[in-house]
Amino acid sequence: MAEVQLSGCRLRVATYNVHDCVGRDGVYAPDRIAAIVADLRADLVALQEITLNHAGDVVALLERTTAMHAIDGTLFERGVGRYGNLLLSRKPVMARALHDLSFFGREPRGLIRTTVAANGTVYVALATHLGLSRRERRQQIQKIVAHLPNEDLPVILMGDFNIWEGLSALRPLTDLGFIATRTRSYPTWWRPFLPLDRILARKAGRILASWHQGGRLARIASDHFPVVADIVLPRPKEATQNI
């Protein structure tokens, strides 16, 4: 076991279901989504329901507008482009992997796993979008648990979990020490009352604050608001190199 000196690190992270960049006004506007993401001023942003090369290179647009690095989480080809998840990181990632979370007979789902170093702190960032049925989500959460790194490393998990029945559905994660946001983010055409979009952290010092990013543009750009959280990572004594 090799010792890695980790200093405390404050991060701003966000998750956003962008509804394929089609707003409630019916307009396909990836530039509008890119502007909202840039305004979050986050270190990590997980995006769901995004076609990565429809009517242009959306990944390049997001990287250019946000000055972040994109990790492609394509799930399938939908005829108009590669569709799936995307993770944006302000710092270059040390390692990356894609894991299949698909449930038989349902839309393909996946998990982006990255290892990031920021300000001397090494942590694992995960991004996902779970399915619509309870049985599907239960299996997908168990698969996420199986892909977690060793317990010494801080982990941040972001995504649209499609869970509205409370934290009990997240028990396999909370039993492992994850803390979760409860910010209501859906829908944007009314006062949001469902916490579908979540940020979870393990071995985080604390979640300082979480909120949905409102405003006129965010209310129109998607059916979900972005959820944002400020997190402080601790100074663990040691972490293994098995990341």
C-alpha positions, 0 to 999 in steps of 0.5 A, a space after each residue: 500500500 503506497 501512501 499518497 499525500 492528499 490535501 483538502 480540496 473544495 470542488 463544485 460539481 453538477 449534474 444536468 439532464 439536458 433533454 437532448 438539447 431540445 428546450 421546452 420551446 421545441 428548439 434544438 440549441 446545444 449552444 444554450 446548454 453550453 452557456 448554462 453549463 459554463 455559467 455553473 463554474 463547476 469542476 465536474 459536470 455530468 450530462 445525460 440525454 445528449 446526442 454528441 454529434 447531431 448537427 455538428 460536434 456538440 462535444 467540441 462546442 461544450 469543451 470550447 465554451 466551458 474550457 473543460 475536458 469531455 469524457 465520451 459516454 456514448 451508449 448507442 447510435 440513434 440515427 442522428 448521432 451518438 447518444 448517451 452521457 458525457 462527463 466534463 472535467 476541468 482537470 485532465 483525468 488520470 484514467 477512464 472507463 465505461 461500464 455497461 449498466 443495461 437491463 434486458 429489454 430496456 434502453 441501454 444505460 452506462 456508467 462513466 468512471 474516471 480518476 481525477 487529480 486536483 490540487 493534490 487530491 485524487 478522487 474517483 468521479 462517476 456519471 450515470 443515468 439510471 432506468 425508469 423501472 424500480 427493478 431496473 434501477 435496483 440492478 443498476 445500483 448493484 452494478 455501480 457498487 461493484 465498480 466502486 474503487 477501494 474504500 480509501 479513495 473519495 468518490 463522487 457519483 452524479 447523474 439522473 437516478 430517476 428515483 422519486 421514492 426517497 433515499 431508501 432506493 439508494 441504501 446500497 450506496 448510503 450503507 457504504 458511506 455515501 451522502 446524497 443531495 436531496 435538491 428538487 430539480 424536475 420539472 422546469 415548467 412548474 416549481 420543481 418537486 422531484 429530486 431525480 438528479 442527485 450528487 452523492 459523495 463518499 469520504 467527502 468531508 461534507 457537502 457544503 451546499 446543494 441547489 438547482 440552478 434556476 433562471 429564465 434560460 435554464 427554465 426553457 433549455 430542458 425539462 430538468 434544472 441542473 443540480 449543483 453541489 459544493 463539496 469538500 474532500 478530506 485529507 485521508 492518511 493514505 490511499 492505494 494505487 489500485 485506482 
